[in-house]
Amino acid sequence: MVVEIPATWVGRMKAQAVRTGHRMAPMADQAKVVTARRIEDARYWAAPRLESAAHGVEEQLAPKVSHMLTTAARKIDPKPERSRRWPMLMLLTGLTVGSIGYMFYRRNAQQWTEHMKDSASDASRWVNENASTTAESADRMASKASDKVDEASRKMS
Protein backbone atom coordinates (compact mmCIF):
# COMPACT_ATOMS: atom_id res chain seq x y z
CA MET A 1 0.00 0.00 0.00
CA VAL A 2 1.45 3.35 -1.04
CA VAL A 3 0.86 6.28 1.26
CA GLU A 4 0.94 9.66 -0.37
CA ILE A 5 2.17 12.57 1.68
CA PRO A 6 0.36 15.79 0.87
CA ALA A 7 2.49 18.50 -0.67
CA THR A 8 1.62 20.87 2.16
CA TRP A 9 3.17 18.50 4.70
CA VAL A 10 6.34 18.26 2.65
CA GLY A 11 6.45 22.05 2.46
CA ARG A 12 5.90 22.36 6.21
CA MET A 13 8.60 19.79 6.96
CA LYS A 14 11.02 21.53 4.61
CA ALA A 15 10.28 24.90 6.20
CA GLN A 16 10.76 23.39 9.65
CA ALA A 17 14.12 21.93 8.58
CA VAL A 18 15.23 25.31 7.22
CA ARG A 19 14.19 27.05 10.47
CA THR A 20 16.06 24.44 12.49
CA GLY A 21 19.13 24.95 10.33
CA HIS A 22 18.96 28.70 10.88
CA ARG A 23 18.68 28.16 14.65
CA MET A 24 21.70 25.82 14.67
CA ALA A 25 23.98 28.11 12.59
CA PRO A 26 24.93 30.43 15.50
CA MET A 27 25.88 27.43 17.64
CA ALA A 28 28.11 26.07 14.88
CA ASP A 29 29.70 29.51 14.44
CA GLN A 30 30.29 29.75 18.17
CA ALA A 31 31.90 26.30 18.23
CA LYS A 32 34.15 27.40 15.39
CA VAL A 33 35.25 30.51 17.31
CA VAL A 34 35.85 28.55 20.53
CA THR A 35 37.88 25.96 18.65
CA ALA A 36 40.01 28.64 17.02
CA ARG A 37 40.67 30.20 20.44
CA ARG A 38 41.65 26.86 21.93
CA ILE A 39 44.04 26.18 19.07
CA GLU A 40 45.61 29.59 19.54
CA ASP A 41 45.91 28.99 23.30
CA ALA A 42 47.59 25.66 22.64
CA ARG A 43 50.03 27.32 20.27
CA TYR A 44 50.85 29.98 22.89
CA TRP A 45 51.45 27.18 25.39
CA ALA A 46 53.56 25.01 23.06
CA ALA A 47 55.79 27.62 21.42
CA PRO A 48 57.95 28.44 24.48
CA ARG A 49 58.31 24.78 25.35
CA LEU A 50 59.46 23.90 21.83
CA GLU A 51 61.91 26.79 21.88
CA SER A 52 63.21 25.68 25.28
CA ALA A 53 63.71 22.15 23.95
CA ALA A 54 65.61 23.51 20.95
CA HIS A 55 67.89 25.55 23.23
CA GLY A 56 68.42 22.51 25.44
CA VAL A 57 69.60 20.48 22.46
CA GLU A 58 71.79 23.34 21.31
CA GLU A 59 73.37 24.02 24.71
CA GLN A 60 73.61 20.52 26.18
CA LEU A 61 73.66 17.89 23.47
CA ALA A 62 75.63 19.69 20.77
CA PRO A 63 78.75 20.33 22.90
CA LYS A 64 78.82 16.71 24.09
CA VAL A 65 78.55 15.35 20.56
CA SER A 66 81.19 17.79 19.38
CA HIS A 67 83.57 16.75 22.17
CA MET A 68 82.99 13.07 21.44
CA LEU A 69 83.72 13.53 17.73
CA THR A 70 86.84 15.60 18.43
CA THR A 71 88.15 12.97 20.86
CA ALA A 72 87.48 10.21 18.32
CA ALA A 73 89.27 12.21 15.62
CA ARG A 74 92.33 12.64 17.86
CA LYS A 75 92.44 8.93 18.66
CA ILE A 76 92.42 7.81 15.04
CA ASP A 77 94.71 10.53 13.70
CA PRO A 78 97.96 8.82 12.45
CA LYS A 79 100.17 11.85 13.08
CA PRO A 80 99.25 13.83 16.15
CA GLU A 81 100.72 17.14 15.05
CA ARG A 82 98.83 20.33 15.72
CA SER A 83 96.44 20.99 12.94
CA ARG A 84 94.18 23.85 12.07
CA ARG A 85 91.48 21.45 10.99
CA TRP A 86 89.93 20.92 14.41
CA PRO A 87 88.23 24.34 14.57
CA MET A 88 86.67 23.65 11.17
CA LEU A 89 85.66 20.18 12.33
CA MET A 90 84.05 21.64 15.45
CA LEU A 91 82.28 24.25 13.37
CA LEU A 92 80.91 21.64 10.97
CA THR A 93 79.93 19.37 13.83
CA GLY A 94 78.16 22.24 15.57
CA LEU A 95 76.35 23.14 12.37
CA THR A 96 75.34 19.52 11.86
CA VAL A 97 74.04 19.11 15.39
CA GLY A 98 72.29 22.47 15.18
CA SER A 99 70.64 21.40 11.91
CA ILE A 100 69.49 18.15 13.46
CA GLY A 101 68.11 20.02 16.46
CA TYR A 102 66.30 22.44 14.19
CA MET A 103 64.81 19.55 12.18
CA PHE A 104 63.53 17.93 15.42
CA TYR A 105 62.12 21.28 16.50
CA ARG A 106 60.29 21.76 13.19
CA ARG A 107 59.02 18.18 13.12
CA ASN A 108 57.62 18.45 16.65
CA ALA A 109 56.01 21.79 15.85
CA GLN A 110 54.43 20.29 12.71
CA GLN A 111 53.16 17.26 14.63
CA TRP A 112 51.67 19.53 17.28
CA THR A 113 49.96 21.61 14.60
CA GLU A 114 48.54 18.50 12.91
CA HIS A 115 47.31 17.19 16.25
CA MET A 116 45.55 20.48 16.96
CA LYS A 117 43.99 20.47 13.46
CA ASP A 118 42.67 16.95 14.13
CA SER A 119 41.23 18.12 17.46
CA ALA A 120 39.52 21.06 15.75
CA SER A 121 38.19 18.76 13.04
CA ASP A 122 36.80 16.38 15.69
CA ALA A 123 35.08 19.29 17.45
CA SER A 124 33.55 20.50 14.19
CA ARG A 125 32.37 16.98 13.35
CA TRP A 126 30.82 16.68 16.84
CA VAL A 127 28.97 19.99 16.40
CA ASN A 128 27.70 18.93 12.96
CA GLU A 129 26.50 15.58 14.31
CA ASN A 130 24.73 17.26 17.22
CA ALA A 131 23.16 19.78 14.85
CA SER A 132 21.86 17.04 12.57
CA THR A 133 20.58 15.02 15.56
CA THR A 134 18.82 18.09 16.89
CA ALA A 135 17.33 18.80 13.47
CA GLU A 136 16.04 15.24 13.22
CA SER A 137 14.56 15.47 16.72
CA ALA A 138 12.91 18.78 15.87
CA ASP A 139 11.49 17.28 12.66
CA ARG A 140 10.06 14.32 14.60
CA MET A 141 8.48 16.62 17.16
CA ALA A 142 7.10 18.84 14.40
CA SER A 143 5.67 15.77 12.67
CA LYS A 144 4.03 14.59 15.90
CA ALA A 145 2.60 18.05 16.52
CA SER A 146 1.32 18.19 12.95
CA ASP A 147 -0.32 14.78 13.36
CA LYS A 148 -2.04 15.90 16.60
CA VAL A 149 -3.24 19.10 14.94
CA ASP A 150 -4.62 17.14 12.01
CA GLU A 151 -6.31 14.69 14.36
CA ALA A 152 -7.83 17.53 16.39
CA SER A 153 -8.97 19.18 13.15
CA ARG A 154 -10.65 15.96 12.02
CA LYS A 155 -12.44 15.59 15.36
CA MET A 156 -13.73 19.16 15.16
CA SER A 157 -15.18 18.76 11.69
C-alpha positions in Angstrom: 0.0 0.0 0.0 1.5 3.3 -1.0 0.9 6.3 1.3 0.9 9.7 -0.4 2.2 12.6 1.7 0.4 15.8 0.9 2.5 18.5 -0.7 1.6 20.9 2.2 3.2 18.5 4.7 6.3 18.3 2.7 6.4 22.0 2.5 5.9 22.4 6.2 8.6 19.8 7.0 11.0 21.5 4.6 10.3 24.9 6.2 10.8 23.4 9.7 14.1 21.9 8.6 15.2 25.3 7.2 14.2 27.1 10.5 16.1 24.4 12.5 19.1 25.0 10.3 19.0 28.7 10.9 18.7 28.2 14.7 21.7 25.8 14.7 24.0 28.1 12.6 24.9 30.4 15.5 25.9 27.4 17.6 28.1 26.1 14.9 29.7 29.5 14.4 30.3 29.8 18.2 31.9 26.3 18.2 34.2 27.4 15.4 35.2 30.5 17.3 35.8 28.5 20.5 37.9 26.0 18.7 40.0 28.6 17.0 40.7 30.2 20.4 41.7 26.9 21.9 44.0 26.2 19.1 45.6 29.6 19.5 45.9 29.0 23.3 47.6 25.7 22.6 50.0 27.3 20.3 50.9 30.0 22.9 51.5 27.2 25.4 53.6 25.0 23.1 55.8 27.6 21.4 57.9 28.4 24.5 58.3 24.8 25.3 59.5 23.9 21.8 61.9 26.8 21.9 63.2 25.7 25.3 63.7 22.1 23.9 65.6 23.5 20.9 67.9 25.5 23.2 68.4 22.5 25.4 69.6 20.5 22.5 71.8 23.3 21.3 73.4 24.0 24.7 73.6 20.5 26.2 73.7 17.9 23.5 75.6 19.7 20.8 78.8 20.3 22.9 78.8 16.7 24.1 78.5 15.4 20.6 81.2 17.8 19.4 83.6 16.8 22.2 83.0 13.1 21.4 83.7 13.5 17.7 86.8 15.6 18.4 88.1 13.0 20.9 87.5 10.2 18.3 89.3 12.2 15.6 92.3 12.6 17.9 92.4 8.9 18.7 92.4 7.8 15.0 94.7 10.5 13.7 98.0 8.8 12.5 100.2 11.8 13.1 99.2 13.8 16.1 100.7 17.1 15.1 98.8 20.3 15.7 96.4 21.0 12.9 94.2 23.9 12.1 91.5 21.4 11.0 89.9 20.9 14.4 88.2 24.3 14.6 86.7 23.6 11.2 85.7 20.2 12.3 84.1 21.6 15.5 82.3 24.3 13.4 80.9 21.6 11.0 79.9 19.4 13.8 78.2 22.2 15.6 76.4 23.1 12.4 75.3 19.5 11.9 74.0 19.1 15.4 72.3 22.5 15.2 70.6 21.4 11.9 69.5 18.2 13.5 68.1 20.0 16.5 66.3 22.4 14.2 64.8 19.5 12.2 63.5 17.9 15.4 62.1 21.3 16.5 60.3 21.8 13.2 59.0 18.2 13.1 57.6 18.5 16.6 56.0 21.8 15.8 54.4 20.3 12.7 53.2 17.3 14.6 51.7 19.5 17.3 50.0 21.6 14.6 48.5 18.5 12.9 47.3 17.2 16.2 45.6 20.5 17.0 44.0 20.5 13.5 42.7 16.9 14.1 41.2 18.1 17.5 39.5 21.1 15.7 38.2 18.8 13.0 36.8 16.4 15.7 35.1 19.3 17.5 33.5 20.5 14.2 32.4 17.0 13.4 30.8 16.7 16.8 29.0 20.0 16.4 27.7 18.9 13.0 26.5 15.6 14.3 24.7 17.3 17.2 23.2 19.8 14.9 21.9 17.0 12.6 20.6 15.0 15.6 18.8 18.1 16.9 17.3 18.8 13.5 16.0 15.2 13.2 14.6 15.5 16.7 12.9 18.8 15.9 11.5 17.3 12.7 10.1 14.3 14.6 8.5 16.6 17.2 7.1 18.8 14.4 5.7 15.8 12.7 4.0 14.6 15.9 2.6 18.0 16.5 1.3 18.2 12.9 -0.3 14.8 13.4 -2.0 15.9 16.6 -3.2 19.1 14.9 -4.6 17.1 12.0 -6.3 14.7 14.4 -7.8 17.5 16.4 -9.0 19.2 13.2 -10.7 16.0 12.0 -12.4 15.6 15.4 -13.7 19.2 15.2 -15.2 18.8 11.7 
